[in-house]
């Protein structure tokens, strides 16, 4: 219980070590603290103390000579591996996360996001008016979703379709992956104007710029591009309440007119009670920061039914998955 209750301390230790890039410096092998401190621009004794705390739970390891090295857990803090979660660790220490969590009692007592109390505005408005925070958020979401791309592409099978609309698709990295798997297809990236302005370099680097149309807009106020073969909502709906998620789904449904069209919702499906499930902790993020919610499969079915969709697949629970729907 002491470890659980004091876990916030460990989280900050791991955050600090990630921020200065300790794991990257140890990729080639163990190093003494003095050398590691010089490479990371840190105070040697302070670094030793943080590493010692992290090593006590298996994040890094200290050898008999006082050198520190990577462990399998610490490998995840490297920035150059496909399974890296360094960006997520850094994101967890960012003011957009740490600030609202410091006011978690506000959410517990009111059911409202404490983000509003901390920043005086919803998260999305804060990201729009704070360039650095917005850029870091977008970078984090792109980085963290990259490792899931192969699994999601295998489930979607994009080669079946000739046109896509990615709704709320950030800078378009996932849309680009869809188009690379479907060489003859075209895509539309629908996103907030401030975000979509950064899409061109990403699309150009992924060699699909000539096949993508950018459509700046607000999915609560503006109609979506009509009659594409497939629509994608990737990690969008969990950011919103049921009423707002239903409104977004209905916007997508209004853009569809054929039974052969598909909607792909890429989200977590919460698993059964009393077992480990990352979605249950992400759900607290949704409560405190975004005002959204993670959902069970019956919950998802209810939303789809209310928006005029039929769920075609039996998605896995307890991890990110693909829910394939067709218009009813």
FIBA-757290 format. One record per residue (C-alpha): residue in three letters; x, y, z. Coordinates in steps of 0.5 Angstrom, whole numbers, plus 2048, in hexadecimal, padded with zeros to 3 digits. Last residue first. Example, Ala and Ser with C-alpha at 12.3 -4.5 7.8 and 13.67 -1.06 7.14 Angstrom:
<atoms>
SER81B7FE80EALA8197F7810
</atoms>
This chain:
<atoms>
UNK7C88027AEUNK7CF8057ADUNK7D58007AEUNK7D97FF7B4UNK7E07FD7B5UNK7E37FD7BCUNK7EA7FD7BCUNK7EE7FC7C2UNK7F37FF7C8UNK7F37FA7CEUNK7EF7F77D3UNK7EA7F47CFUNK7EA7F17C8UNK7E57F37C3UNK7DF7EF7C0UNK7DE7F27BAUNK7D87F57B5UNK7D67FA7BAUNK7CF7FD7B7UNK7CF8057B6UNK7C980A7B6UNK7CB80E7BCUNK7C880B7C2UNK7CA8047C0UNK7D18067BFUNK7D080A7C6UNK7CD8047C9UNK7D27FF7C6UNK7D88037C9UNK7D58027D0UNK7D37FB7CFUNK7DB7FA7CDUNK7DD7FE7D3UNK7DF8057D3UNK7E580A7D5UNK7E28117D6UNK7E38187D4UNK7E381F7D8UNK7EA8207D6UNK7EF8217DCUNK7EC81E7E2UNK7E78197E0UNK7EA8177D9UNK7F18167DDUNK7ED8117E2UNK7EA80D7DCUNK7F280C7DAUNK7F28097E1UNK7ED8047DFUNK7EF8037D8UNK7F68017DAUNK7F27FA7DDUNK7F47F67E3UNK7EF7F27E5UNK7E97F37EAUNK7E37F57E5UNK7E37F27DEUNK7E77F67D8UNK7E67FD7D6UNK7E67FD7CEUNK7EC8027CCUNK7EB8067C6UNK7EC8067BEUNK7E58077BBUNK7E48057B4UNK7DE8077B0UNK7DD8037A9UNK7D98057A3UNK7D67FF79FUNK7CF8017A2UNK7CF80779EUNK7CD80E7A0UNK7D28117A5UNK7D48187A7UNK7CE8187ACUNK7D18127AFUNK7D78167B1UNK7D381C7B4UNK7CF8177B8UNK7D68147BBUNK7D881B7BDUNK7D181C7C0UNK7D28167C4UNK7D98177C6UNK7D681E7C9UNK7D081B7CDUNK7D48157CFUNK7DA81A7D2UNK7E081B7CEUNK7E78197CDUNK7E68127CDUNK7E38137C6UNK7E98167C3UNK7EE8107C3UNK7EE80F7BCUNK7E78107B8UNK7E880E7B1UNK7E380E7ACUNK7E38097A6UNK7E080979FUNK7E081179EUNK7D981379DUNK7D981A7A0UNK7DE81F7A3UNK7DC8217AAUNK7D78267ACUNK7D982C7B0UNK7D782D7B7UNK7D98287BCUNK7DE8257B8UNK7E282B7B7UNK7E582D7B1UNK7EC82D7ADUNK7EB8287A7UNK7F28267A4UNK7F282279DUNK7F681C79DUNK7F9818797UNK7FF81D795UNK80181E79CUNK80281679CUNK80A81579CUNK80A8147A4UNK80F81A7A4UNK80A81E7A0UNK80481C7A5UNK80881E7ABUNK80A8257A8UNK8038267A6UNK8008257ADUNK80282B7B1UNK7FC82F7AFUNK7F782A7B1UNK7F882B7B8UNK7F78327B8UNK7F18317B3UNK7EE82C7B7UNK7EE8257B3UNK7EB8227ADUNK7F081E7A9UNK7ED81C7A3UNK7F081679FUNK7F1812798UNK7F280B796UNK7F6808791UNK7FC806795UNK7F880379BUNK7FD8017A0UNK80180779FUNK7FA80B7A0UNK7F88087A6UNK7FF80A7A9UNK7FE8117A7UNK7F78117AAUNK7FB80F7B1UNK8008157B0UNK7FB81A7AEUNK7FD8207B3UNK7F881F7B7UNK7F281A7B5UNK7EC81D7B8UNK7E881A7B3UNK7EC8167AEUNK7E88157A7UNK7EA80F7A3UNK7E980E79BUNK7EB808797UNK7E980279CUNK7EB7FB79DUNK7F27FC79DUNK7F17FF7A4UNK7F17F87A7UNK7EE7FB7AEUNK7F07F67B2UNK7F77F57AFUNK7F87FD7AFUNK7F67FD7B7UNK7FC7F87B8UNK8017FB7B4UNK7FF8027B7UNK7FF8017BEUNK8078037BFUNK80580A7BCUNK80080C7C1UNK80480E7C6UNK8098127C2UNK8038167BEUNK7FF8177C5UNK80681A7C8UNK80781E7C2UNK8008217C2UNK8018227CAUNK8078257C9UNK80582A7C3UNK7FF82C7C7UNK80382E7CEUNK8088327CAUNK8038367C6UNK7FE8377CCUNK7F883B7C9UNK7F68347C6UNK7F88307CBUNK7F48337D0UNK7EE8337CCUNK7EE82C7CBUNK7EF82B7D3UNK7E982F7D5UNK7EA8367D8UNK7EC8397DEUNK7F38357DEUNK7F28327E5UNK7EB8327E6UNK7E98307DFUNK7EE82A7DFUNK7EB8287E6UNK7E68247E1UNK7DF8247E4UNK7DC81E7E8UNK7DB8237EEUNK7DE8207F4UNK7E381B7F1UNK7E58207EBUNK7E78267F0UNK7EA8207F4UNK7EF81F7EEUNK7F28267EFUNK7F98247EFUNK7F781F7E9UNK7F58257E5UNK7FC8297E6UNK8008227E5UNK7FC8217DEUNK7FC8277DAUNK8038297DEUNK8078247DBUNK80981E7DFUNK8058197DCUNK80781B7D5UNK80E81A7D7UNK80C8137D9UNK8088127D2UNK80E8157CEUNK8128107D1UNK80E80A7CFUNK8128077CBUNK8108007C7UNK8138027C1UNK81A8047C4UNK81E80A7C3UNK81B80E7C9UNK81D80A7CEUNK81880A7D4UNK8168037D2UNK81C8007D3UNK81C8027DAUNK8177FC7DCUNK81C7F77D8UNK8217F97DDUNK8267FF7DBUNK82D8007DEUNK8308047E4UNK8378047E7UNK8388037EEUNK83E7FE7EDUNK83A7F87F0UNK8347FA7EBUNK82E7FF7EBUNK8287FD7E7UNK8238017E3UNK81B8017E5UNK81B7FB7E9UNK8177FD7EFUNK81D7FF7F3UNK8218017EDUNK81C8087ECUNK81E80A7F3UNK8268097F2UNK82580C7EBUNK8228127EFUNK8278127F4UNK82D8127EFUNK82A8177EBUNK82A81C7F1UNK83181A7F3UNK83481B7EBUNK8308227EAUNK82D8217E3UNK82F8247DCUNK82D81D7D9UNK83481B7D6UNK83881E7DDUNK83381A7E1UNK8348147DEUNK83C8147DEUNK83B8167E6UNK8368107E7UNK83B80B7E4UNK8388087DDUNK8358017DBUNK8347FF7D4UNK8338027CDUNK82B8047CEUNK82D8087D5UNK82D80F7D2UNK82680D7CFUNK82480B7D6UNK8268117D9UNK8238167D4UNK82281C7D9UNK81A81C7D9UNK81A8157DAUNK81E8157E0UNK81981B7E3UNK8138177E1UNK8168107E4UNK8178147EBUNK8108187EAUNK80C8117E9UNK81080E7EFUNK80E8147F3UNK8078137F1UNK80780C7F3UNK80780E7FAUNK80080B7FCUNK8028057F7UNK8088037FAUNK806805801UNK800800800
</atoms>
